[in-house]
Amino acid sequence: MLETLYKKAKGYDVEEVVCEYSVDENGERQLSKEKHTIKHVPPDLSAIKAYLELKDSDLQRMETENLKKEKIRLLKELKKSEGKHERKQN
C-alpha cells in the first residue's frame, strides 16, 4: 500500500494506446492506426499527506518497539552486573 501511495505522491508516467480499426472489402476488421502517447500523472497532494502520515507512524512504531527491546536488554544486563557486584562485596 505504501508503494502505491508513494507512486501517486511522486507522480508517474503512463502509456496510453489508442487503436483505430476499419473494415476491409471482406468485412474483416483491420487495424488502421495505432497511436502511443505517454501521459504524465502529476503528484497528488492528498497522497503525499497520507504517505507521510503512514510512513511516520510506521517509523514511530518501529522505534518504540526497538526501544522496548533495548530497555529489556539493558535491564537484564543491569541485573547481571548487580549480581556480580553483590558477589564481590561478600
N, C-alpha and C positions, 0 to 999 in steps of 0.2 A: 504494500500500500504506500509506504514512504517513497518507493522508487517512482511510482506513478505520479504522486504529488510533486516530487522533485522535478520530473519531466515537465509537468504542466506549469510549475512555478518558474522554471527556467525558460520555457518556450521551446518549440521544436519545429522541424520542417516535416511536411507530409507530401507524398507524391500523389497526385490525382491524375487518373487516366480517364479520358473521355473517348469513347468509341462511337463512330457513326457507321451505320450499315445501310446498304442499298440492296435492292432486289435485282438480280440479273435477268436475262431473257428467259431462263428456265424456271424462274420463280424462286430461285435459291437466294438465301440471304448471304451477302458478301460484305466483308469489312472494307469500307471505302476510305475512312480516315481514322487515325488514332492520334490523339493529342495528349502529350505528357506535360504536366505542369507541376512545379514544386511550390507549395504554398507554405508560408511561414505562419505558425500559430504563435502569437505574442505571449509573453509571460502573463500569468493570471495572478492578480494581487491577492485574491482570497485563497488561492492555492499556496502562495508564498506564506501567508499568515498561518494557514493550517499546518503546513510543513514545519515551520519554525516552532509552533506550539508543540506538535507531536515529537519533533526531534529533541527539543529541550526537555520535555517530560521524560523521554527515554533516557537521556543522559543523566538527568537528575536521579532517576530511579536506580540506574546502574551505579552512580556514585554512592548513593545511600546504601545499596547492597554491599558494595565494596568496603564502605566504611564500617558496616556492621561486622563483616568478616574480619576486618583488621582489628576491630575492638575485641572480638572474641580471641583472636590470636594473641594480642597483647596482654589480655587478662590472664590467659594460660601461662604466658611467659613470666608475668609478674608473680603468679602463684609459685611457679618453679623456683624463681630467684628468691622469693621469701622463704621457701622451704630450705634452700641451700644456706641462706643467711642464718636461719634459726639453728641449723645443724652446726654451723661454725661457732656460734655463741655457746652451745652446750658442750 
